Amino acid sequence: MEKPKPNQQKSAAAAKSTGSAAPAKSNPSSTPAQVAPMFRPNDWLTMVITFGVIWIVYLFMLAPEQTLEDSGELCTGAFYAGIPHPPGYPFWSVYAWFWTEILGWLHMGNVAWRVEVGESFAAAMGCGLLALMVSRGSSMLIEGIEVIKDVPRQWENAICSVSGFVAGTLLGLDIFMWSEAVVINRISLFGVPWLIAVIACMMRWMYAPQQRKYLYLAMLLYGLCATIHQSLLLSAMGIEVAIALALPRLGRDMFLGNSLIFLIGLLFMGMHNVPALNNMSSIERNLFFIVGIGSLAAGVWLAMETKAFFSEWKTVVLMGVMWMVGVLVYFYEPLSCMTDPPMQWGYPRTVEGFFHALSRGQYETAQGTDIFHDPKRFAFQLWYIVQGLSESFNWVYMFIGLLPFAFLHKMHKRERSWIIGLTAIYFCLAVLLVILLNVSSDRSSSDLNKVFFTASHGLFALMIGYGLTLIAAYTATHYQKIRLWGFVVGSVAVVLAIFSLKDSAGKLFYGPAGEISLSQLPHHIAMAFDKYQYGLPIYANLILLAIPICLIVAFIVYRQRGPVLIMLCLFTVMPL
């Protein structure tokens, strides 16, 4: 979808005018087509700037010492490259040990601080990769949607870079991402940048599906994700859906492979000689059947559509091998345990201890939510997901993040497949996860589980970036048509910003369940500016409220051409 360069256009015109043709003996199929680099210099620059800004913010706010929760245990595990609590987190342990060694050699900080530097580096790099994907993906959206493809190149580059920077910084300054990246409390957040790396490799593969090496790299990284936090495995079906949308024959064979595993699993379940199958909880059994039957139906349907089956079996096998190579990092646990480190939870050098750690044997088995017999609980859990997004971003950003779906029918196949694929992965990491965790309205349960949804927030930040791009590009190309709608959308944004401000004020002054009325809002805003009052949430929401107001004013002043520059400047300050 790259726009042809001027010299390419001139060459084509010259060939046409001279009547030149390719030699008869040349065989285009024998020479693989040269694929232009997907990511452009401005995309990489956006990534570097986003990474630098976020990492600098993190470095200034690192906890100077150990904190709470699992901090002491994780510091000990990192210092000795040992085995923390099940499932052991071997990749994290080696990664954290590397940073303790490097910074220790430089005589910098204590053990906790060194590990925090490593974790903050990974988190900032994840934000940079997200900015890279938004910057390049935005360009693909602009060039693939007919109504906005006439954006001048200079404006396109500016729009893409600003949208990528905003999306990356929104994730980096997410309340859960930020708070956990500067301390050593929880490992779940460490999986977010690696999952983003998986999605970035898949994006590169979808750009040129014949280049399978990027897909294999994605599977290797996905295997590592399984050793970081097992909740990320829920995204597997979403990833398969994204692959099937990009290359149906490959998705077909993956679904058929799932079906074979499902049928073999049914056979062993009938024999009752596999403890792992016999001891599955009700939610695990339901997921097993849903995934198995769904894969069987999808595989058969795609086989009929493509009129073939298992033509891509070699690729499927190689993908499985690469995933297994990543998962094999778990075998570091018995090796580490043989060195007798101070932290070797579960004693995984024995067969029993290894599988005890791998299966998280000390924890209660997930029971999940019965969505059919307890629909009220499931409704609360869906609202819990929405509330989590509103806490991480706010209601205005949530509205912007939904805008790409309004353009879905106007996109080309590749871009439409990408958006739907991201949605499928988000569904698995949000809806399936909240069902599996069986989150309740109890504060201890809801607060404890919020951090596990940060990966899904990263996917939504991608959509916010694409939404910003579509707003700016449509303003640049169809300003006269959308000017009136600009007032409507701006007014909606103002209402949402006021609601978000009211919600933040209530929570700031009266706790998580606190509420205030609109008439009380001015008084609480004034209280936030008292000398000894913490008022950062109020300040942030006031900035958010000022942005749509400034946009409405710009729409009033600019009557003929869109205020794109003003819009991009306002977008840039949005993460604040």
C-alpha positions as semicolon CSV with decimal commas, in nm:
position;residue;x (nm);y (nm);z (nm)
1;M;0,000;0,000;0,000
2;E;0,300;0,224;-0,021
3;K;0,242;0,529;-0,238
4;P;0,459;0,512;-0,552
5;K;0,760;0,735;-0,540
6;P;0,802;1,001;-0,812
7;N;1,095;0,824;-0,978
8;Q;0,894;0,503;-0,995
9;Q;0,609;0,688;-1,165
10;K;0,848;0,845;-1,417
11;S;1,006;0,508;-1,494
12;A;0,668;0,351;-1,553
13;A;0,563;0,639;-1,779
14;A;0,888;0,616;-1,978
15;A;0,847;0,243;-2,026
16;K;0,492;0,295;-2,147
17;S;0,590;0,570;-2,392
18;T;0,876;0,371;-2,547
19;G;0,673;0,055;-2,565
20;S;0,944;-0,139;-2,383
21;A;0,853;-0,476;-2,240
22;A;1,021;-0,732;-2,020
23;P;1,237;-0,991;-2,202
24;A;1,043;-1,294;-2,307
25;K;1,280;-1,532;-2,130
26;S;1,241;-1,371;-1,788
27;N;1,036;-1,564;-1,537
28;P;0,901;-1,338;-1,265
29;S;0,790;-1,634;-1,054
30;S;1,147;-1,764;-1,031
31;T;1,271;-1,444;-0,865
32;P;1,107;-1,356;-0,533
33;A;0,954;-1,010;-0,527
34;Q;1,155;-0,755;-0,334
35;V;0,959;-0,641;-0,029
36;A;1,012;-0,279;0,072
37;P;1,094;-0,225;0,441
38;M;0,772;-0,199;0,634
39;F;0,880;0,049;0,900
40;R;0,994;0,391;0,782
41;P;1,253;0,621;0,945
42;N;0,983;0,836;1,107
43;D;0,826;0,520;1,257
44;W;1,156;0,424;1,420
45;L;1,204;0,783;1,537
46;T;0,860;0,776;1,698
47;M;0,954;0,455;1,877
48;V;1,284;0,596;2,006
49;I;1,126;0,920;2,130
50;T;0,842;0,736;2,304
51;F;1,080;0,487;2,464
52;G;1,311;0,766;2,579
53;V;1,036;0,979;2,731
54;I;0,875;0,689;2,919
55;W;1,202;0,542;3,045
56;I;1,322;0,880;3,171
57;V;0,994;0,925;3,360
58;Y;1,031;0,577;3,509
59;L;1,397;0,623;3,606
60;F;1,316;0,939;3,800
61;M;1,045;0,757;3,995
62;L;1,204;0,420;4,076
63;A;1,152;0,301;4,432
64;P;1,486;0,338;4,615
65;E;1,447;0,012;4,804
66;Q;1,228;-0,295;4,838
67;T;0,856;-0,230;4,861
68;L;0,565;-0,460;4,953
69;E;0,392;-0,774;4,829
70;D;0,646;-1,010;4,666
71;S;0,934;-0,762;4,665
72;G;1,173;-0,939;4,904
73;E;1,119;-1,280;4,746
74;L;1,166;-1,146;4,393
75;C;1,482;-0,954;4,486
76;T;1,635;-1,270;4,629
77;G;1,532;-1,472;4,324
78;A;1,677;-1,209;4,090
79;F;2,008;-1,175;4,274
80;Y;2,077;-1,549;4,268
81;A;1,889;-1,627;3,943
82;G;1,677;-1,856;4,158
83;I;1,317;-1,975;4,149
84;P;1,046;-1,743;4,287
85;H;0,695;-1,863;4,369
86;P;0,518;-2,097;4,121
87;P;0,533;-2,124;3,831
88;G;0,888;-2,002;3,889
89;Y;0,912;-1,731;3,620
90;P;1,245;-1,857;3,480
91;F;1,277;-1,603;3,198
92;W;1,208;-1,313;3,433
93;S;1,458;-1,454;3,682
94;V;1,740;-1,470;3,426
95;Y;1,649;-1,127;3,283
96;A;1,645;-0,967;3,629
97;W;1,972;-1,140;3,723
98;F;2,134;-0,992;3,411
99;W;2,045;-0,639;3,522
100;T;2,166;-0,700;3,879
101;E;2,500;-0,821;3,739
102;I;2,548;-0,540;3,486
103;L;2,454;-0,259;3,725
104;G;2,639;-0,431;4,009
105;W;2,955;-0,435;3,798
106;L;2,903;-0,060;3,755
107;H;2,847;-0,026;4,135
108;M;2,507;0,131;4,086
109;G;2,224;0,102;4,339
110;N;2,102;-0,187;4,547
111;V;1,950;-0,513;4,421
112;A;1,590;-0,389;4,423
113;W;1,680;-0,072;4,232
114;R;1,877;-0,268;3,970
115;V;1,584;-0,501;3,904
116;E;1,352;-0,202;3,877
117;V;1,581;-0,048;3,615
118;G;1,552;-0,368;3,411
119;E;1,176;-0,389;3,447
120;S;1,131;-0,021;3,361
121;F;1,349;-0,069;3,052
122;A;1,127;-0,355;2,931
123;A;0,808;-0,159;3,002
124;A;0,940;0,149;2,819
125;M;1,048;-0,064;2,524
126;G;0,698;-0,211;2,508
127;C;0,557;0,143;2,489
128;G;0,806;0,223;2,213
129;L;0,704;-0,084;2,013
130;L;0,340;0,011;2,052
131;A;0,420;0,360;1,920
132;L;0,601;0,197;1,626
133;M;0,295;-0,014;1,540
134;V;0,057;0,279;1,568
135;S;0,278;0,503;1,354
136;R;0,311;0,249;1,073
137;G;-0,039;0,109;1,110
138;S;-0,184;0,459;1,091
139;S;-0,010;0,514;0,757
140;M;-0,151;0,186;0,630
141;L;-0,500;0,291;0,739
142;I;-0,469;0,628;0,568
143;E;-0,343;0,475;0,244
144;G;-0,601;0,195;0,256
145;I;-0,916;0,401;0,317
146;E;-1,028;0,577;0,000
147;V;-1,190;0,876;0,170
148;I;-0,872;0,985;0,351
149;K;-0,590;0,857;0,130
150;D;-0,535;1,203;-0,026
151;V;-0,370;1,339;0,289
152;P;-0,045;1,516;0,187
153;R;0,262;1,310;0,273
154;Q;0,400;1,565;0,520
155;W;0,073;1,574;0,712
156;E;0,047;1,196;0,699
157;N;0,390;1,157;0,859
158;A;0,307;1,413;1,127
159;I;-0,030;1,253;1,205
160;C;0,118;0,903;1,226
161;S;0,408;1,008;1,449
162;V;0,190;1,208;1,688
163;S;-0,069;0,928;1,712
164;G;0,206;0,673;1,779
165;F;0,366;0,891;2,048
166;V;0,031;0,955;2,218
167;A;-0,066;0,585;2,217
168;G;0,273;0,478;2,354
169;T;0,278;0,739;2,629
170;L;-0,083;0,665;2,722
171;L;0,017;0,304;2,790
172;G;0,337;0,410;2,967
173;L;0,150;0,649;3,195
174;D;-0,133;0,402;3,251
175;I;-0,200;0,389;3,625
176;F;-0,122;0,017;3,648
177;M;0,169;0,012;3,402
178;W;0,335;0,312;3,563
179;S;0,287;0,204;3,925
180;E;0,421;-0,148;3,867
181;A;0,708;-0,057;3,632
182;V;0,889;0,146;3,898
183;V;0,874;-0,113;4,178
184;I;0,947;-0,482;4,213
185;N;0,613;-0,614;4,337
186;R;0,440;-0,814;4,063
187;I;0,567;-1,006;3,761
188;S;0,246;-0,998;3,556
189;L;0,326;-0,656;3,411
190;F;0,662;-0,782;3,279
191;G;0,473;-0,991;3,024
192;V;0,306;-0,688;2,862
193;P;0,608;-0,563;2,657
194;W;0,684;-0,917;2,540
195;L;0,326;-0,968;2,424
196;I;0,349;-0,635;2,241
197;A;0,667;-0,767;2,075
198;V;0,469;-1,075;1,963
199;I;0,201;-0,853;1,808
200;A;0,466;-0,635;1,640
201;C;0,620;-0,943;1,476
202;M;0,274;-1,054;1,362
203;M;0,211;-0,711;1,214
204;R;0,535;-0,737;1,019
205;W;0,436;-1,084;0,896
206;M;0,090;-0,967;0,789
207;Y;0,260;-0,694;0,582
208;A;0,432;-0,968;0,376
209;P;0,283;-1,311;0,463
210;Q;0,537;-1,491;0,244
211;Q;0,812;-1,390;0,490
212;R;0,741;-1,656;0,752
213;K;1,048;-1,578;0,963
214;Y;0,860;-1,301;1,141
215;L;0,577;-1,539;1,227
216;Y;0,827;-1,791;1,365
217;L;0,988;-1,516;1,572
218;A;0,644;-1,421;1,704
219;M;0,586;-1,781;1,814
220;L;0,925;-1,794;1,989
221;L;0,842;-1,477;2,182
222;Y;0,496;-1,613;2,258
223;G;0,657;-1,921;2,410
224;L;0,861;-1,690;2,633
225;C;0,537;-1,514;2,731
226;A;0,412;-1,847;2,865
227;T;0,709;-1,856;3,104
228;I;0,651;-1,496;3,218
229;H;0,281;-1,513;3,307
230;Q;0,050;-1,797;3,216
231;S;-0,253;-1,568;3,185
232;L;-0,109;-1,452;2,851
233;L;-0,181;-1,800;2,709
234;L;-0,547;-1,699;2,694
235;S;-0,460;-1,485;2,392
236;A;-0,377;-1,798;2,187
237;M;-0,718;-1,823;2,019
238;G;-0,718;-1,452;1,937
239;I;-0,375;-1,488;1,778
240;E;-0,497;-1,784;1,572
241;V;-0,798;-1,580;1,456
242;A;-0,564;-1,297;1,350
243;I;-0,347;-1,545;1,156
244;A;-0,651;-1,701;0,989
245;L;-0,777;-1,358;0,880
246;A;-0,441;-1,275;0,724
247;L;-0,379;-1,616;0,561
248;P;-0,688;-1,841;0,568
249;R;-0,511;-2,159;0,458
250;L;-0,262;-2,129;0,743
251;G;-0,537;-2,055;0,994
252;R;-0,728;-2,354;0,859
253;D;-0,442;-2,592;0,933
254;M;-0,389;-2,441;1,278
255;F;-0,755;-2,494;1,363
256;L;-0,740;-2,850;1,228
257;G;-0,432;-2,908;1,443
258;N;-0,627;-2,784;1,744
259;S;-0,904;-3,025;1,648
260;L;-0,665;-3,321;1,646
261;I;-0,536;-3,227;1,991
262;F;-0,897;-3,190;2,109
263;L;-0,994;-3,536;1,982
264;I;-0,684;-3,694;2,137
265;G;-0,767;-3,517;2,464
266;L;-1,120;-3,659;2,453
267;L;-0,973;-4,006;2,407
268;F;-0,749;-3,972;2,711
269;M;-1,031;-3,820;2,915
270;G;-1,234;-4,133;2,844
271;M;-0,945;-4,355;2,958
272;H;-0,917;-4,162;3,290
273;N;-0,541;-4,215;3,313
274;V;-0,417;-3,854;3,275
275;P;-0,437;-3,669;3,611
276;A;-0,419;-3,323;3,451
277;L;-0,731;-3,399;3,244
278;N;-0,913;-3,570;3,525
279;N;-0,856;-3,281;3,768
280;M;-0,974;-3,000;3,540
281;S;-1,214;-2,754;3,699
282;S;-1,551;-2,682;3,542
283;I;-1,429;-2,362;3,374
284;E;-1,121;-2,538;3,238
285;R;-1,335;-2,819;3,104
286;N;-1,578;-2,573;2,944
287;L;-1,292;-2,381;2,779
288;F;-1,147;-2,711;2,655
289;F;-1,473;-2,800;2,482
290;I;-1,542;-2,449;2,353
291;V;-1,196;-2,415;2,200
292;G;-1,202;-2,771;2,067
293;I;-1,545;-2,758;1,906
294;G;-1,487;-2,402;1,781
295;S;-1,156;-2,504;1,623
296;L;-1,318;-2,807;1,461
297;A;-1,598;-2,596;1,313
298;A;-1,358;-2,322;1,194
299;G;-1,117;-2,576;1,046
300;V;-1,389;-2,759;0,853
301;W;-1,541;-2,433;0,726
302;L;-1,204;-2,298;0,609
303;A;-1,123;-2,633;0,448
304;M;-1,442;-2,603;0,242
305;E;-1,366;-2,241;0,159
306;T;-1,008;-2,309;0,050
307;K;-1,089;-2,653;-0,098
308;A;-0,782;-2,806;0,066
309;F;-0,640;-2,906;0,401
310;F;-0,298;-2,942;0,565
311;S;-0,121;-2,770;0,274
312;E;0,055;-2,553;0,535
313;W;0,136;-2,831;0,780
314;K;0,510;-2,762;0,766
315;T;0,458;-2,401;0,872
316;V;0,226;-2,510;1,154
317;V;0,484;-2,762;1,277
318;L;0,763;-2,502;1,265
319;M;0,544;-2,255;1,455
320;G;0,482;-2,520;1,720
321;V;0,854;-2,598;1,742
322;M;0,942;-2,231;1,787
323;W;0,678;-2,196;2,057
324;M;0,815;-2,502;2,235
325;V;1,169;-2,359;2,220
326;G;1,041;-2,057;2,409
327;V;0,853;-2,270;2,662
328;L;1,160;-2,489;2,720
329;V;1,301;-2,204;2,929
330;Y;1,102;-2,370;3,209
331;F;1,374;-2,635;3,220
332;Y;1,603;-2,369;3,360
333;E;1,424;-2,422;3,692
334;P;1,567;-2,768;3,775
335;L;1,910;-2,654;3,652
336;S;1,900;-2,349;3,878
337;C;1,773;-2,556;4,166
338;M;2,074;-2,790;4,136
339;T;2,300;-2,493;4,222
340;D;2,108;-2,466;4,552
341;P;2,018;-2,093;4,543
342;P;1,855;-1,941;4,853
343;M;1,530;-1,900;4,657
344;Q;1,412;-2,230;4,506
345;W;1,039;-2,241;4,565
346;G;0,885;-2,585;4,526
347;Y;1,222;-2,762;4,485
348;P;1,178;-2,810;4,107
349;R;1,490;-3,026;4,066
350;T;1,264;-3,324;4,135
351;V;0,996;-3,440;3,892
352;E;0,723;-3,386;4,148
353;G;0,852;-3,041;4,243
354;F;0,892;-2,936;3,879
355;F;0,533;-3,017;3,787
356;H;0,413;-2,873;4,116
357;A;0,575;-2,540;4,019
358;L;0,467;-2,557;3,657
359;S;0,103;-2,623;3,747
360;R;0,099;-2,362;4,027
361;G;0,011;-2,644;4,263
362;Q;0,008;-2,434;4,580
363;Y;-0,272;-2,213;4,447
364;E;-0,640;-2,287;4,431
365;T;-0,763;-2,410;4,093
366;A;-0,955;-2,146;3,899
367;Q;-1,329;-2,209;3,918
368;G;-1,439;-1,939;3,677
369;T;-1,776;-1,771;3,635
370;D;-2,087;-1,957;3,534
371;I;-2,215;-1,691;3,294
372;F;-2,542;-1,876;3,226
373;H;-2,647;-1,943;3,586
374;D;-2,505;-1,621;3,729
375;P;-2,559;-1,352;3,461
376;K;-2,555;-1,067;3,714
377;R;-2,202;-1,154;3,817
378;F;-2,097;-1,172;3,453
379;A;-2,259;-0,832;3,387
380;F;-2,061;-0,688;3,678
381;Q;-1,741;-0,836;3,533
382;L;-1,805;-0,674;3,196
383;W;-1,857;-0,342;3,373
384;Y;-1,537;-0,414;3,567
385;I;-1,348;-0,430;3,234
386;V;-1,499;-0,099;3,124
387;Q;-1,413;0,062;3,458
388;G;-1,055;-0,061;3,426
389;L;-1,025;0,110;3,088
390;S;-1,174;0,430;3,229
391;E;-0,918;0,426;3,514
392;S;-0,627;0,361;3,279
393;F;-0,734;0,614;3,016
394;N;-1,073;0,785;3,058
395;W;-1,411;0,802;2,889
396;V;-1,291;1,035;2,611
397;Y;-1,012;0,798;2,510
398;M;-1,252;0,506;2,520
399;F;-1,475;0,687;2,273
400;I;-1,175;0,756;2,047
401;G;-1,064;0,393;2,071
402;L;-1,395;0,277;1,924
403;L;-1,372;0,504;1,616
404;P;-1,174;0,255;1,398
405;F;-1,479;0,028;1,395
406;A;-1,679;0,303;1,224
407;F;-1,434;0,283;0,931
408;L;-1,410;-0,097;0,927
409;H;-1,623;-0,140;0,613
410;K;-1,410;0,115;0,425
411;M;-1,077;-0,055;0,498
412;H;-0,889;-0,288;0,268
413;K;-0,873;-0,654;0,362
414;R;-0,532;-0,639;0,529
415;E;-0,615;-0,346;0,754
416;R;-0,960;-0,484;0,834
417;S;-0,806;-0,820;0,926
418;W;-0,556;-0,641;1,149
419;I;-0,824;-0,450;1,342
420;I;-1,046;-0,758;1,381
421;G;-0,745;-0,966;1,486
422;L;-0,654;-0,712;1,756
423;T;-1,014;-0,719;1,874
424;A;-1,006;-1,100;1,900
425;I;-0,687;-1,089;2,108
426;Y;-0,836;-0,818;2,329
427;F;-1,148;-1,027;2,385
428;C;-0,936;-1,320;2,502
429;L;-0,721;-1,108;2,734
430;A;-1,015;-0,918;2,881
431;V;-1,344;-1,108;2,868
432;L;-1,204;-1,462;2,894
433;L;-0,962;-1,356;3,166
434;V;-1,228;-1,191;3,380
435;I;-1,441;-1,507;3,350
436;L;-1,147;-1,730;3,443
437;L;-1,045;-1,515;3,741
438;N;-1,409;-1,495;3,853
439;V;-1,364;-1,136;3,971
440;S;-1,616;-1,037;4,235
441;S;-1,737;-0,700;4,361
442;D;-1,538;-0,754;4,679
443;R;-1,271;-0,483;4,692
444;S;-0,988;-0,723;4,777
445;S;-1,070;-0,933;4,470
446;S;-1,127;-0,645;4,228
447;D;-0,816;-0,448;4,333
448;L;-0,589;-0,754;4,334
449;N;-0,683;-0,855;3,979
450;K;-0,671;-0,515;3,808
451;V;-0,303;-0,542;3,713
452;F;-0,367;-0,862;3,513
453;F;-0,566;-0,662;3,255
454;T;-0,278;-0,430;3,163
455;A;-0,201;-0,640;2,854
456;S;-0,554;-0,580;2,723
457;H;-0,509;-0,208;2,794
458;G;-0,207;-0,212;2,565
459;L;-0,424;-0,341;2,282
460;F;-0,683;-0,073;2,349
461;A;-0,408;0,192;2,343
462;L;-0,335;0,074;1,988
463;M;-0,696;0,141;1,896
464;I;-0,683;0,486;2,058
465;G;-0,382;0,570;1,840
466;Y;-0,565;0,459;1,526
467;G;-0,871;0,656;1,633
468;L;-0,665;0,974;1,669
469;T;-0,521;0,915;1,322
470;L;-0,863;0,879;1,164
471;I;-0,987;1,198;1,333
472;A;-0,690;1,403;1,214
473;A;-0,683;1,254;0,863
474;Y;-1,055;1,305;0,809
475;T;-1,025;1,663;0,931
476;A;-0,741;1,726;0,685
477;T;-0,932;1,588;0,385
478;H;-1,302;1,653;0,452
479;Y;-1,310;1,950;0,685
480;Q;-1,614;2,115;0,531
481;K;-1,816;1,795;0,560
482;I;-1,723;1,716;0,917
483;R;-1,704;2,066;1,063
484;L;-2,058;2,043;1,196
485;W;-1,992;1,692;1,322
486;G;-1,678;1,831;1,485
487;F;-1,894;2,047;1,706
488;V;-2,113;1,747;1,794
489;V;-1,818;1,517;1,870
490;G;-1,642;1,796;2,059
491;S;-1,952;1,852;2,270
492;V;-1,974;1,480;2,346
493;A;-1,607;1,486;2,445
494;V;-1,673;1,780;2,677
495;V;-1,958;1,591;2,845
496;L;-1,742;1,281;2,885
497;A;-1,454;1,491;3,021
498;I;-1,684;1,653;3,278
499;F;-1,811;1,309;3,380
500;S;-1,453;1,185;3,412
501;L;-1,360;1,492;3,617
502;K;-1,655;1,437;3,850
503;D;-1,569;1,069;3,886
504;S;-1,203;1,146;3,964
505;A;-1,294;1,412;4,218
506;G;-1,529;1,173;4,399
507;K;-1,264;0,900;4,417
508;L;-0,988;1,141;4,518
509;F;-1,172;1,290;4,814
510;Y;-1,400;1,005;4,923
511;G;-1,228;0,683;4,821
512;P;-1,282;0,431;4,537
513;A;-1,659;0,432;4,582
514;G;-1,686;0,807;4,638
515;E;-1,931;1,016;4,438
516;I;-2,015;1,384;4,417
517;S;-2,283;1,581;4,235
518;L;-2,221;1,828;3,953
519;S;-2,313;2,116;4,183
520;Q;-2,036;2,008;4,422
521;L;-1,774;1,978;4,147
522;P;-1,650;2,343;4,147
523;H;-1,594;2,328;4,524
524;H;-1,387;2,008;4,498
525;I;-1,186;2,148;4,206
526;A;-1,096;2,447;4,424
527;M;-1,000;2,210;4,708
528;A;-0,756;2,033;4,475
529;F;-0,554;2,354;4,450
530;D;-0,506;2,388;4,826
531;K;-0,142;2,409;4,930
532;Y;-0,115;2,066;5,093
533;Q;-0,374;1,882;4,888
534;Y;-0,276;1,616;4,633
535;G;-0,468;1,712;4,321
536;L;-0,291;1,548;4,027
537;P;-0,603;1,356;3,905
538;I;-0,799;1,681;3,905
539;Y;-0,527;1,866;3,714
540;A;-0,511;1,589;3,454
541;N;-0,885;1,589;3,399
542;L;-0,894;1,968;3,372
543;I;-0,636;1,942;3,093
544;L;-0,851;1,676;2,931
545;L;-1,155;1,904;2,954
546;A;-0,962;2,194;2,803
547;I;-0,862;1,993;2,494
548;P;-1,212;1,946;2,339
549;I;-1,300;2,304;2,434
550;C;-0,993;2,426;2,244
551;L;-1,091;2,207;1,950
552;I;-1,441;2,356;1,941
553;V;-1,292;2,705;1,947
554;A;-1,059;2,606;1,661
555;F;-1,356;2,480;1,459
556;I;-1,527;2,814;1,513
557;V;-1,222;3,016;1,404
558;Y;-1,118;2,798;1,109
559;R;-1,396;2,793;0,852
560;Q;-1,223;2,685;0,529
561;R;-0,934;2,457;0,623
562;G;-0,898;2,209;0,903
563;P;-0,694;2,309;1,211
564;V;-0,476;1,997;1,180
565;L;-0,167;2,151;1,339
566;I;-0,366;2,272;1,640
567;M;-0,529;1,931;1,664
568;L;-0,194;1,751;1,664
569;C;-0,056;1,985;1,930
570;L;-0,357;1,915;2,149
571;F;-0,319;1,541;2,090
572;T;0,042;1,562;2,207
573;V;-0,053;1,695;2,550
574;M;-0,338;1,446;2,594
575;P;-0,130;1,184;2,784
576;L;-0,063;1,442;3,056
